[in-house]
Amino acid sequence: MNRSELFTPMKIGSVTIKNRIVMEPMGLMGLAGREGEFNQRAADYFVERAKGGVGLIITGFTKVENEIERMKMPTFTCVTHNPTAFENSCYEMIERVHSYGAKIFLQVSAGLGRVAKPTLLETQPVAPTAVPNYWDPEVMCRALTTEEVERIISRFEEAAAIAKKVGLTVSNCMQFTRVI
């Protein structure tokens, strides 16, 4: 790709991005409030990237639920922890990002599973099967039940609906290239 292509628009699904400069998602901490919402620091952080010319901002890790693998709050944002607080934190932030012509996608995830740092959790880490935790192999991850998997799936649906309501596009943390 030559440099001039960097500044040409691109489409992801039905969304037109003003250029090909993308801020990839990162597991940024310190951007969440106690109710799972984006805090002012998050809004300022994303707006600065938009102001600097980024065409697409993909937020970092946002949980779709915080009951099965409960993280200490405010570690990460969580769409369904307090949907009203999450929604309210998004409206002005998204409007400000859009005012610079940038788009913002919400990266969502079921949780951290085997890579969850035990000190960030209020519960035992969970995973598809019982496996040792990455950070502390002495800590075993509990296998998810079928009911918990179904609950997580329904929370993804709920999170996507909330994100769409506030003007965010959703990208799945586990399958980034698929934009819902």
Residue frames as a rotation matrix with the C-alpha (Angstrom) as fourth column:
MET 1
0.588 0.809 0.000 0.00
0.809 -0.588 0.000 0.00
0.000 0.000 -1.000 0.00
ASN 2
-0.418 -0.704 0.575 1.40
0.630 -0.680 -0.375 3.39
0.655 0.205 0.727 -0.87
ARG 3
-0.859 -0.043 -0.510 1.05
0.466 -0.478 -0.745 6.26
-0.212 -0.877 0.431 1.59
SER 4
-0.815 0.578 -0.040 -1.71
-0.551 -0.752 0.362 8.04
0.179 0.317 0.931 -0.31
GLU 5
-0.274 0.732 -0.624 -3.96
0.058 0.660 0.749 5.01
0.960 0.169 -0.223 0.18
LEU 6
-0.739 -0.062 -0.671 -3.77
0.658 0.150 -0.738 5.61
0.146 -0.987 -0.070 3.95
PHE 7
-0.815 0.366 -0.450 -5.95
-0.092 -0.848 -0.522 8.66
-0.573 -0.384 0.724 3.48
THR 8
-0.677 0.638 -0.366 -8.58
-0.459 0.022 0.888 7.09
0.575 0.769 0.278 1.23
PRO 9
-0.029 0.763 0.646 -11.93
-0.988 0.075 -0.132 6.02
-0.149 -0.643 0.752 2.67
MET 10
-0.885 -0.127 -0.448 -12.78
-0.213 0.966 0.147 2.39
0.414 0.226 -0.882 3.28
LYS 11
0.132 0.975 0.181 -15.93
-0.842 0.014 0.539 0.49
0.522 -0.224 0.823 4.13
ILE 12
-0.982 -0.187 0.003 -16.47
-0.159 0.826 -0.540 -2.08
0.099 -0.531 -0.842 6.84
GLY 13
-0.420 0.904 0.083 -19.90
0.805 0.413 -0.425 -3.53
-0.418 -0.111 -0.901 6.26
SER 14
0.393 0.657 0.644 -22.16
0.850 -0.527 0.019 -0.53
0.352 0.539 -0.765 5.79
VAL 15
0.755 -0.174 -0.632 -19.86
0.330 -0.732 0.596 1.84
-0.566 -0.658 -0.496 7.73
THR 16
0.626 -0.576 0.525 -17.66
0.444 -0.290 -0.848 4.22
0.641 0.764 0.074 5.75
ILE 17
0.492 -0.604 -0.627 -14.38
0.666 -0.203 0.718 5.11
-0.561 -0.771 0.302 7.47
LYS 18
0.927 -0.009 -0.374 -12.81
-0.173 -0.897 -0.407 8.41
-0.332 0.443 -0.833 6.37
ASN 19
0.214 -0.900 -0.381 -9.29
-0.909 -0.040 -0.415 6.92
0.358 0.435 -0.827 6.09
ARG 20
0.573 -0.052 -0.818 -7.37
0.011 0.998 -0.056 3.73
0.820 0.023 0.572 6.84
ILE 21
-0.603 -0.721 0.341 -5.84
-0.325 -0.168 -0.931 4.91
0.729 -0.672 -0.133 10.08
VAL 22
0.479 0.789 -0.385 -7.21
-0.064 0.469 0.881 2.63
0.876 -0.397 0.275 12.79
MET 23
-0.337 -0.473 0.814 -6.64
-0.897 -0.103 -0.430 2.68
0.287 -0.875 -0.390 16.53
GLU 24
-0.289 0.152 -0.945 -6.61
-0.041 0.984 0.171 -1.00
0.956 0.088 -0.278 17.38
PRO 25
0.759 0.610 0.228 -8.30
-0.283 -0.006 0.959 -2.21
0.586 -0.792 0.169 20.58
MET 26
-0.471 -0.875 -0.107 -6.14
-0.156 0.202 -0.967 -2.46
0.868 -0.439 -0.232 23.67
GLY 27
0.242 0.507 -0.827 -6.84
0.744 0.450 0.494 -3.70
0.623 -0.735 -0.268 27.17
LEU 28
-0.503 -0.439 0.744 -6.62
-0.006 -0.859 -0.511 -0.21
0.864 -0.262 0.430 28.63
MET 29
-0.056 0.453 -0.890 -7.33
0.964 0.257 0.070 0.08
0.260 -0.854 -0.451 32.31
GLY 30
-0.660 -0.175 -0.731 -8.45
0.531 -0.796 -0.289 3.21
-0.532 -0.579 0.618 34.10
LEU 31
-0.947 0.321 0.024 -11.15
-0.186 -0.606 0.773 4.06
0.263 0.728 0.634 31.56
ALA 32
-0.246 0.889 -0.387 -14.12
0.424 0.458 0.781 2.64
0.872 0.028 -0.489 33.48
GLY 33
-0.344 0.272 0.899 -16.34
-0.778 -0.619 -0.111 3.98
0.526 -0.737 0.424 36.21
ARG 34
-0.795 -0.012 0.607 -17.75
-0.505 0.567 -0.651 1.97
-0.336 -0.824 -0.457 39.12
GLU 35
0.146 0.951 0.273 -20.94
-0.421 0.310 -0.853 1.15
-0.895 0.010 0.445 37.22
GLY 36
-0.025 -0.242 0.970 -19.14
0.629 0.750 0.203 -0.22
-0.777 0.615 0.133 34.15
GLU 37
0.913 0.404 0.061 -19.49
0.322 -0.618 -0.717 3.00
-0.251 0.674 -0.694 32.18
PHE 38
0.069 -0.864 0.499 -16.78
0.805 -0.247 -0.539 4.88
0.589 0.439 0.679 30.29
ASN 39
0.314 -0.005 -0.950 -15.34
0.759 -0.599 0.254 7.58
-0.570 -0.801 -0.184 32.55
GLN 40
0.899 0.046 -0.435 -14.27
-0.130 -0.922 -0.366 11.09
-0.418 0.385 -0.823 31.52
ARG 41
-0.074 -0.997 -0.026 -10.69
-0.498 0.014 0.867 9.91
-0.864 0.077 -0.497 31.03
ALA 42
-0.315 0.040 0.948 -11.94
0.602 0.781 0.167 7.41
-0.734 0.623 -0.270 28.40
ALA 43
0.727 0.657 0.200 -13.95
0.590 -0.448 -0.671 10.07
-0.352 0.606 -0.714 26.58
ASP 44
0.678 -0.532 -0.507 -10.98
-0.494 -0.840 0.222 12.44
-0.544 0.101 -0.833 26.50
TYR 45
-0.291 -0.833 0.471 -8.65
-0.185 0.532 0.827 9.64
-0.939 0.154 -0.308 25.37
PHE 46
-0.121 0.312 0.942 -10.82
0.819 0.568 -0.083 8.56
-0.561 0.762 -0.324 22.44
VAL 47
0.882 0.459 -0.109 -11.65
0.342 -0.780 -0.525 12.14
-0.326 0.425 -0.844 21.42
GLU 48
0.312 -0.849 -0.426 -7.93
-0.517 -0.528 0.674 13.01
-0.797 0.010 -0.603 21.28
ARG 49
-0.511 -0.470 0.720 -7.35
0.290 0.694 0.659 10.13
-0.809 0.546 -0.219 18.87
ALA 50
0.333 0.714 0.616 -10.24
0.890 -0.023 -0.455 11.30
-0.310 0.700 -0.643 16.68
LYS 51
0.865 -0.040 -0.500 -8.93
-0.055 -0.998 -0.014 14.87
-0.499 0.039 -0.866 16.84
GLY 52
-0.057 -0.996 -0.068 -5.52
-0.400 -0.040 0.916 13.58
-0.915 0.079 -0.396 15.72
GLY 53
-0.205 0.022 -0.979 -6.98
-0.972 -0.122 0.201 12.15
-0.115 0.992 0.046 12.51
VAL 54
-0.907 -0.071 0.415 -7.73
-0.089 0.996 -0.024 8.52
-0.412 -0.058 -0.909 13.30
GLY 55
-0.603 0.699 -0.385 -10.53
-0.623 -0.112 0.774 7.28
0.498 0.707 0.503 11.05
LEU 56
0.436 0.719 -0.542 -11.61
-0.174 0.658 0.732 4.34
0.883 -0.225 0.412 13.20
ILE 57
-0.481 -0.464 0.744 -11.30
-0.832 -0.026 -0.554 3.89
0.276 -0.885 -0.374 16.94
ILE 58
0.215 0.498 -0.840 -11.89
0.004 0.860 0.510 0.43
0.977 -0.113 0.183 18.36
THR 59
0.461 -0.002 0.887 -12.38
-0.833 -0.346 0.432 0.64
0.306 -0.938 -0.161 22.10
GLY 60
-0.707 -0.700 -0.102 -10.48
-0.585 0.660 -0.472 -1.76
0.398 -0.274 -0.875 24.27
PHE 61
-0.771 0.255 -0.583 -11.89
0.353 0.934 -0.059 -4.73
0.530 -0.251 -0.810 26.09
THR 62
-0.502 0.711 0.493 -15.49
-0.850 -0.512 -0.127 -4.25
0.162 -0.482 0.861 27.28
LYS 63
-0.973 0.147 0.178 -17.24
0.077 0.935 -0.347 -7.06
-0.218 -0.324 -0.921 29.10
VAL 64
-0.499 0.865 -0.059 -20.77
-0.254 -0.080 0.964 -8.12
0.829 0.496 0.259 28.18
GLU 65
0.699 0.698 -0.157 -21.46
-0.014 0.233 0.972 -9.38
0.715 -0.677 0.173 31.71
ASN 66
-0.379 -0.836 0.397 -19.86
-0.496 -0.178 -0.850 -9.21
0.781 -0.519 -0.347 35.14
GLU 67
0.450 0.578 0.681 -21.57
-0.892 0.252 0.375 -11.93
0.045 -0.776 0.629 37.13
ILE 68
0.969 -0.063 -0.241 -20.11
0.033 0.991 -0.128 -15.27
0.247 0.116 0.962 36.03
GLU 69
0.060 -0.980 -0.188 -16.49
0.953 0.112 -0.283 -14.09
0.298 -0.162 0.941 36.15
ARG 70
0.890 0.454 -0.038 -16.89
0.437 -0.827 0.354 -11.05
0.129 -0.332 -0.934 38.39
MET 71
-0.178 -0.937 0.301 -14.13
0.722 -0.332 -0.607 -8.48
0.669 0.109 0.736 38.02
LYS 72
-0.178 0.032 -0.983 -13.48
0.820 -0.548 -0.166 -5.89
-0.544 -0.836 0.072 40.67
MET 73
0.495 0.406 0.768 -15.05
0.760 -0.630 -0.157 -2.65
0.420 0.662 -0.621 39.56
PRO 74
0.794 0.446 -0.413 -13.94
-0.301 -0.300 -0.905 -0.34
-0.528 0.843 -0.104 38.04
THR 75
-0.124 -0.882 0.455 -11.42
0.179 0.431 0.884 -2.57
-0.976 0.191 0.104 36.23
PHE 76
-0.949 -0.109 0.295 -13.01
0.299 -0.025 0.954 -2.63
-0.096 0.994 0.056 32.76
THR 77
-0.534 0.821 -0.202 -16.15
-0.837 -0.547 -0.009 -1.25
-0.118 0.164 0.979 31.18
CYS 78
-0.900 0.358 0.247 -19.15
0.349 0.933 -0.082 -3.59
-0.260 0.013 -0.966 31.19
VAL 79
-0.802 0.578 0.151 -22.17
-0.184 -0.479 0.858 -2.87
0.569 0.660 0.491 29.02
THR 80
0.030 0.936 -0.350 -24.76
0.093 0.346 0.934 -4.76
0.995 -0.061 -0.077 31.08
HIS 81
-0.676 -0.310 -0.669 -23.52
0.666 0.132 -0.734 -4.02
0.315 -0.942 0.118 34.61
ASN 82
-0.158 0.674 -0.721 -25.59
0.429 -0.611 -0.665 -0.84
-0.889 -0.415 -0.193 34.65
PRO 83
-0.173 0.068 0.983 -26.95
0.983 0.080 0.168 -0.26
-0.067 0.995 -0.080 31.14
THR 84
0.834 0.536 0.133 -28.25
0.542 -0.840 -0.010 3.24
0.106 0.080 -0.991 31.92
ALA 85
0.581 -0.704 -0.408 -24.87
-0.094 -0.556 0.826 4.41
-0.808 -0.442 -0.389 33.24
PHE 86
-0.330 -0.715 0.617 -23.14
0.569 0.371 0.734 2.84
-0.753 0.593 0.284 30.23
GLU 87
0.208 0.508 0.836 -25.53
0.970 -0.217 -0.110 4.48
0.126 0.833 -0.538 27.77
ASN 88
0.953 0.225 -0.202 -25.22
0.266 -0.941 0.208 7.89
-0.143 -0.252 -0.957 29.42
SER 89
0.257 -0.938 -0.234 -21.43
0.023 -0.236 0.971 7.71
-0.966 -0.255 -0.039 29.29
CYS 90
-0.297 -0.388 0.873 -21.51
0.775 0.435 0.458 7.03
-0.557 0.813 0.171 25.55
TYR 91
0.610 0.712 0.348 -23.72
0.760 -0.399 -0.513 9.75
-0.227 0.577 -0.784 24.08
GLU 92
0.874 -0.297 -0.384 -21.43
-0.296 -0.953 0.065 12.79
-0.385 0.057 -0.921 24.44
MET 93
-0.065 -0.958 0.281 -18.26
-0.205 0.288 0.936 10.74
-0.977 0.003 -0.215 23.88
ILE 94
-0.146 0.073 0.987 -19.58
0.815 0.574 0.078 9.36
-0.560 0.816 -0.144 20.59
GLU 95
0.858 0.496 0.138 -20.85
0.494 -0.720 -0.488 12.77
-0.143 0.486 -0.862 19.48
ARG 96
0.612 -0.698 -0.371 -17.42
-0.466 -0.697 0.544 14.29
-0.639 -0.160 -0.753 20.16
VAL 97
-0.317 -0.716 0.622 -15.60
0.147 0.611 0.778 11.47
-0.937 0.338 -0.089 18.30
HIS 98
0.145 0.482 0.864 -17.97
0.929 0.236 -0.287 11.81
-0.342 0.844 -0.414 15.34
SER 99
0.866 0.205 -0.456 -17.45
0.116 -0.969 -0.216 15.59
-0.487 0.134 -0.863 15.26
TYR 100
-0.003 -0.937 -0.349 -13.91
-0.619 -0.272 0.737 14.87
-0.785 0.218 -0.580 13.99
GLY 101
0.280 0.226 -0.933 -15.23
-0.947 0.226 -0.229 12.51
0.159 0.948 0.277 11.31
ALA 102
-0.786 -0.608 -0.113 -14.05
-0.567 0.782 -0.260 9.37
0.246 -0.140 -0.959 13.11
LYS 103
0.374 0.828 -0.418 -16.07
-0.463 0.558 0.689 6.24
0.804 -0.064 0.592 13.78
ILE 104
-0.498 -0.493 0.713 -15.95
-0.865 0.220 -0.452 4.29
0.066 -0.841 -0.536 17.02
PHE 105
0.155 0.450 -0.880 -16.50
-0.285 0.873 0.396 0.55
0.946 0.189 0.263 17.38
LEU 106
0.316 0.027 0.948 -17.08
-0.948 0.059 0.314 -1.15
-0.048 -0.998 0.044 20.73
GLN 107
-0.411 -0.483 -0.773 -14.97
-0.434 0.849 -0.300 -4.26
0.802 0.212 -0.559 21.32
VAL 108
0.390 0.628 0.674 -16.96
-0.912 0.161 0.378 -6.72
0.129 -0.762 0.635 23.44
SER 109
-0.514 -0.607 -0.605 -15.85
-0.414 0.794 -0.445 -9.87
0.751 0.022 -0.660 25.22
ALA 110
0.512 0.677 -0.529 -17.27
0.092 0.569 0.817 -12.54
0.854 -0.467 0.229 27.49
GLY 111
0.944 -0.275 0.182 -14.38
-0.232 -0.158 0.960 -12.08
-0.235 -0.948 -0.213 29.90
LEU 112
0.234 -0.955 -0.183 -10.73
-0.970 -0.218 -0.103 -12.92
0.058 0.202 -0.978 30.31
GLY 113
0.891 0.184 -0.415 -10.94
-0.212 0.977 -0.021 -16.61
0.402 0.107 0.910 31.17
ARG 114
0.700 -0.634 -0.328 -7.59
0.710 0.669 0.222 -18.30
0.078 -0.389 0.918 31.71
VAL 115
-0.293 -0.850 0.438 -5.70
0.723 -0.496 -0.480 -15.02
0.625 0.177 0.760 31.23
ALA 116
0.647 0.537 0.541 -7.67
-0.005 -0.706 0.708 -13.17
0.763 -0.461 -0.454 33.94
LYS 117
-0.546 -0.823 0.156 -5.26
-0.122 -0.106 -0.987 -11.94
0.829 -0.558 -0.043 36.58
PRO 118
-0.130 0.570 -0.811 -6.68
0.777 0.567 0.274 -13.44
0.616 -0.595 -0.517 39.81
THR 119
-0.694 -0.188 -0.695 -6.05
0.648 -0.585 -0.488 -10.19
-0.316 -0.789 0.528 41.73
LEU 120
-0.920 0.384 -0.081 -8.55
-0.378 -0.811 0.446 -8.42
0.105 0.441 0.891 39.43
LEU 121
-0.348 0.805 -0.480 -11.32
-0.067 0.489 0.870 -10.93
0.935 0.335 -0.117 40.15
GLU 122
-0.296 0.380 0.877 -13.85
-0.955 -0.148 -0.258 -11.34
0.032 -0.913 0.406 42.94
THR 123
0.744 0.550 0.380 -14.60
-0.526 0.832 -0.176 -14.89
-0.413 -0.069 0.908 41.76
GLN 124
-0.044 -0.703 0.710 -12.69
0.172 0.695 0.698 -17.87
-0.984 0.153 0.090 40.43
PRO 125
-0.476 -0.133 -0.870 -11.66
-0.768 -0.418 0.484 -17.40
-0.428 0.899 0.096 36.79
VAL 126
0.392 0.669 0.631 -13.72
-0.115 0.716 -0.688 -19.36
-0.913 0.197 0.358 34.26
ALA 127
-0.592 -0.525 -0.611 -12.87
-0.719 0.003 0.695 -21.01
-0.363 0.851 -0.379 30.96
PRO 128
0.133 0.667 -0.733 -14.48
-0.870 0.433 0.236 -23.51
0.475 0.606 0.638 28.57
THR 129
0.570 -0.030 -0.821 -12.74
0.273 0.950 0.155 -26.28
0.775 -0.312 0.549 30.54
ALA 130
0.956 -0.290 -0.035 -10.89
-0.028 -0.210 0.977 -26.48
-0.291 -0.934 -0.209 33.85
VAL 131
0.461 -0.859 0.223 -7.37
0.600 0.117 -0.791 -25.24
0.654 0.498 0.569 33.06
PRO 132
-0.026 -0.541 -0.841 -4.62
0.940 -0.300 0.164 -23.54
-0.341 -0.786 0.516 35.06
ASN 133
0.905 0.289 -0.312 -4.66
0.230 -0.949 -0.214 -19.74
-0.358 0.122 -0.926 35.11
TYR 134
0.619 -0.673 0.404 -2.01
0.451 -0.117 -0.885 -18.13
0.643 0.730 0.232 32.92
TRP 135
0.257 -0.510 0.821 -0.75
-0.492 -0.800 -0.343 -15.71
0.832 -0.316 -0.456 35.60
ASP 136
-0.305 -0.296 0.905 -0.96
-0.942 0.234 -0.241 -18.10
-0.141 -0.926 -0.350 38.53
PRO 137
-0.355 0.124 -0.926 -0.90
-0.505 0.809 0.302 -21.79
0.787 0.575 -0.225 37.54
GLU 138
-0.990 0.037 -0.135 -1.82
0.134 0.515 -0.846 -22.67
0.038 -0.856 -0.515 41.14
VAL 139
-0.393 0.900 -0.191 -5.26
-0.466 -0.374 -0.802 -21.15
-0.793 -0.226 0.566 40.45
MET 140
-0.806 0.198 0.558 -7.53
0.518 0.692 0.502 -23.38
-0.287 0.694 -0.660 38.39
CYS 141
-0.737 0.631 -0.241 -10.15
-0.674 -0.658 0.338 -21.90
0.055 0.411 0.910 36.11
ARG 142
-0.400 0.721 0.566 -13.61
-0.071 0.591 -0.803 -23.32
-0.914 -0.362 -0.185 36.64
ALA 143
-0.910 0.142 0.391 -15.31
0.416 0.294 0.861 -24.84
0.007 0.945 -0.327 33.60
LEU 144
-0.692 0.712 -0.121 -18.35
-0.715 -0.699 -0.018 -22.92
-0.097 0.074 0.993 32.39
THR 145
-0.472 0.649 0.596 -21.70
0.245 0.746 -0.619 -24.67
-0.847 -0.146 -0.512 32.58
THR 146
-0.587 0.360 0.725 -24.03
0.794 0.083 0.602 -24.89
0.157 0.929 -0.335 29.59
GLU 147
0.511 0.835 -0.204 -26.40
0.859 -0.497 0.120 -22.47
-0.001 -0.237 -0.972 31.34
GLU 148
0.235 -0.504 -0.831 -23.57
0.277 -0.785 0.554 -19.96
-0.932 -0.361 -0.045 31.83
VAL 149
-0.802 -0.498 0.331 -22.61
0.422 -0.078 0.903 -20.18
-0.424 0.864 0.273 28.15
GLU 150
-0.153 0.843 0.516 -26.24
0.922 -0.067 0.383 -19.52
0.357 0.534 -0.767 27.23
ARG 151
0.619 0.334 -0.711 -26.32
0.654 -0.721 0.230 -16.57
-0.435 -0.608 -0.664 29.65
ILE 152
-0.301 -0.823 -0.482 -23.16
0.232 -0.553 0.800 -15.12
-0.925 0.129 0.358 28.10
ILE 153
-0.732 0.103 0.673 -24.64
0.680 0.059 0.731 -15.47
0.036 0.993 -0.113 24.60
SER 154
0.349 0.929 0.119 -27.77
0.901 -0.368 0.230 -13.59
0.257 0.027 -0.966 25.71
ARG 155
0.449 -0.263 -0.854 -25.58
0.431 -0.773 0.465 -10.88
-0.783 -0.577 -0.234 27.25
PHE 156
-0.729 -0.659 0.186 -23.76
0.444 -0.247 0.862 -10.47
-0.522 0.710 0.472 23.91
GLU 157
-0.293 0.719 0.631 -27.16
0.853 -0.102 0.512 -9.88
0.433 0.688 -0.583 22.30
GLU 158
0.663 0.553 -0.504 -28.12
0.739 -0.590 0.325 -7.39
-0.118 -0.588 -0.800 25.03
ALA 159
-0.019 -0.778 -0.628 -24.77
0.399 -0.582 0.709 -5.59
-0.917 -0.237 0.321 24.78
ALA 160
-0.773 -0.250 0.583 -25.07
0.624 -0.129 0.771 -5.32
-0.118 0.960 0.256 20.99
ALA 161
0.164 0.923 0.349 -28.56
0.880 -0.297 0.372 -3.83
0.447 0.246 -0.860 21.32
ILE 162
0.644 0.008 -0.765 -27.36
0.550 -0.700 0.456 -1.28
-0.532 -0.714 -0.455 23.88
ALA 163
-0.417 -0.892 -0.175 -24.34
0.420 -0.360 0.833 -0.37
-0.806 0.274 0.525 21.75
LYS 164
-0.573 0.274 0.772 -26.50
0.782 -0.097 0.615 0.07
0.243 0.957 -0.159 18.66
LYS 165
0.498 0.844 -0.200 -28.93
0.859 -0.449 0.246 2.24
0.118 -0.295 -0.948 20.63
VAL 166
0.561 -0.328 -0.760 -26.17
0.288 -0.784 0.550 4.70
-0.776 -0.527 -0.345 21.58
GLY 167
0.898 -0.127 -0.422 -24.57
-0.424 -0.513 -0.747 4.76
-0.121 0.849 -0.514 18.13
LEU 168
-0.125 -0.964 0.236 -21.69
-0.774 0.244 0.585 2.31
-0.621 -0.110 -0.776 18.51
THR 169
0.488 0.109 -0.866 -20.80
-0.654 0.703 -0.280 -0.46
0.578 0.703 0.414 16.10
VAL 170
0.643 -0.172 0.747 -19.88
-0.588 0.515 0.624 -3.73
-0.491 -0.840 0.230 17.83
SER 171
0.159 -0.621 -0.767 -16.80
-0.658 0.513 -0.552 -5.86
0.736 0.592 -0.327 17.19
ASN 172
0.978 0.205 -0.044 -16.44
-0.124 0.737 0.665 -9.20
0.169 -0.644 0.746 18.92
CYS 173
0.397 -0.872 0.286 -13.17
-0.848 -0.230 0.478 -9.52
-0.351 -0.432 -0.831 20.83
MET 174
0.047 -0.367 0.929 -12.83
-0.094 0.924 0.370 -13.16
-0.994 -0.105 0.009 19.82
GLN 175
-0.038 -0.006 0.999 -13.49
0.929 0.368 0.038 -12.59
-0.368 0.930 -0.008 16.13
PHE 176
-0.300 -0.161 -0.940 -12.41
0.231 -0.969 0.092 -9.02
-0.926 -0.190 0.327 15.41
THR 177
-0.978 -0.198 -0.064 -12.84
-0.003 -0.294 0.956 -9.09
-0.208 0.935 0.287 11.63
ARG 178
-0.425 0.897 0.124 -16.56
0.775 0.290 0.561 -9.69
0.467 0.335 -0.818 11.94
VAL 179
-0.986 0.155 0.066 -18.43
-0.168 -0.895 -0.413 -6.45
-0.006 -0.419 0.908 12.48
ILE 180
-0.488 0.872 -0.033 -21.99
0.848 0.465 -0.253 -6.87
-0.205 -0.151 -0.967 13.75
